[in-house]
Amino acid sequence: MPALWKLAIFFAAYVATGTLCDGLSLIPGVAIIFWPPVGILVGMLLLNDRRTWPWWIIAGGAAELTCNALLWGNPI
């Protein structure tokens, strides 16, 4: 398991990037096709040992749910 502080920083970076990308949408209320937070997840997977991948994917999923709830009001 990776250190909890690393997972927390990853979670915060994912949500912060998602918030920034929401502001970059060309037409308000239209789905975003370009979603850079997924690039952060892929980067974390490539930089870390394969046995820690489930933890990064769980943290990324939680961050994605948080973005959906905060930015678009989707129920968790």
RALIN-V545612 format. One record per residue. N is the residue number from 1. PSI is psi in degrees with one decimal (none if undefined). Layout:
<<N;PSI> <N;PSI>>
This chain:
<<1;132.7> <2;161.6> <3;142.4> <4;-34.0> <5;-31.9> <6;-41.6> <7;-38.8> <8;-40.8> <9;-40.9> <10;-45.5> <11;-47.7> <12;-40.4> <13;-39.1> <14;-47.4> <15;-40.8> <16;-42.3> <17;-38.7> <18;-39.9> <19;-42.4> <20;-44.1> <21;-32.2> <22;-36.3> <23;-18.2> <24;-0.7> <25;138.8> <26;-40.2> <27;115.3> <28;136.2> <29;-3.9> <30;139.2> <31;144.1> <32;127.2> <33;-37.1> <34;112.8> <35;85.0> <36;-25.6> <37;-28.3> <38;-31.6> <39;-34.9> <40;-41.5> <41;-46.8> <42;-40.7> <43;-41.5> <44;-38.1> <45;-41.3> <46;-29.0> <47;-9.5> <48;162.0> <49;143.9> <50;-30.9> <51;-13.3> <52;-3.2> <53;-41.9> <54;-36.2> <55;-40.6> <56;-38.0> <57;-39.7> <58;-45.0> <59;-39.6> <60;-39.6> <61;-41.8> <62;-39.2> <63;-38.6> <64;-43.2> <65;-38.6> <66;-43.7> <67;-43.8> <68;-40.9> <69;-42.8> <70;-42.6> <71;-38.4> <72;0.2> <73;20.5> <74;140.0> <75;143.9> <76;none>>
